Amino acid sequence: MPGPQLLVIIRHAESARNAAKTGKVFFNDTDQIDELRTVPDHENPLTTAGHAKARATGLELREMFGTFDVVMHSG
């Protein structure tokens, strides 16, 4: 059986952790750190903008490539 003919890699949309650090390497204050520190990466929610971007990306991918045979994600 031949291997994949196409590999598409997409980075996740904006998460709450990303939004808290927008434009910075570090958080603004310890309250932000404490609020998000206990949230595992796989439970870090998308922001409203992140949901909109993820949906738009999905629609664009479907338009460009149709449906995929296999989808893998990092959790």
PLY file of the C-alpha trace (Angstrom):
ply
format ascii 1.0
element vertex 75
property float x
property float y
property float z
element edge 74
property int vertex1
property int vertex2
end_header
0.00 0.00 0.00
1.50 3.38 -0.99
2.18 6.00 1.66
0.45 9.35 1.95
0.50 11.59 -1.10
-0.11 14.79 0.85
0.66 15.94 4.39
-1.10 19.06 5.69
0.08 20.51 9.00
-2.01 23.14 10.76
-1.20 24.90 14.02
-4.01 25.27 16.52
-6.07 28.44 16.67
-5.79 31.05 19.43
-6.10 29.55 22.90
-6.70 31.28 26.22
-3.03 30.78 27.08
-1.95 32.33 23.75
-4.27 35.30 24.26
-2.93 35.92 27.76
0.61 36.20 26.38
-0.22 38.03 23.13
2.87 39.73 21.80
4.94 38.66 24.79
7.05 35.68 25.81
5.84 35.80 29.41
2.56 36.47 31.22
1.79 39.97 32.49
1.36 38.98 36.12
1.13 36.08 38.54
-2.69 36.10 38.45
-2.58 35.11 34.77
0.00 32.43 35.48
-1.99 30.98 38.39
-5.23 30.98 36.40
-3.78 28.98 33.50
-1.05 26.96 35.24
-3.40 24.22 36.41
-5.05 23.79 32.99
-3.44 20.98 30.97
-2.61 21.85 27.35
-5.28 19.53 25.98
-7.93 21.33 28.09
-6.74 24.85 27.32
-9.84 26.36 25.68
-9.91 28.29 22.43
-10.97 31.91 22.58
-14.00 33.11 20.64
-11.62 34.34 17.94
-9.84 30.97 18.06
-13.11 29.11 17.41
-13.89 31.41 14.47
-10.40 30.96 12.98
-10.52 27.18 13.44
-13.87 26.99 11.66
-12.65 29.21 8.81
-9.50 27.10 8.49
-11.56 23.90 8.34
-13.80 25.31 5.64
-10.80 26.49 3.62
-9.07 23.10 3.96
-12.20 21.33 2.76
-12.45 23.68 -0.21
-8.79 23.18 -1.10
-8.43 19.44 -0.49
-11.86 17.87 -0.01
-12.07 15.35 2.82
-9.02 13.73 4.36
-8.45 10.00 4.68
-6.70 10.35 8.02
-6.61 13.14 10.61
-4.12 13.14 13.47
-3.96 15.66 16.30
-1.75 16.31 19.26
-4.46 16.06 21.86
0 1
1 2
2 3
3 4
4 5
5 6
6 7
7 8
8 9
9 10
10 11
11 12
12 13
13 14
14 15
15 16
16 17
17 18
18 19
19 20
20 21
21 22
22 23
23 24
24 25
25 26
26 27
27 28
28 29
29 30
30 31
31 32
32 33
33 34
34 35
35 36
36 37
37 38
38 39
39 40
40 41
41 42
42 43
43 44
44 45
45 46
46 47
47 48
48 49
49 50
50 51
51 52
52 53
53 54
54 55
55 56
56 57
57 58
58 59
59 60
60 61
61 62
62 63
63 64
64 65
65 66
66 67
67 68
68 69
69 70
70 71
71 72
72 73
73 74
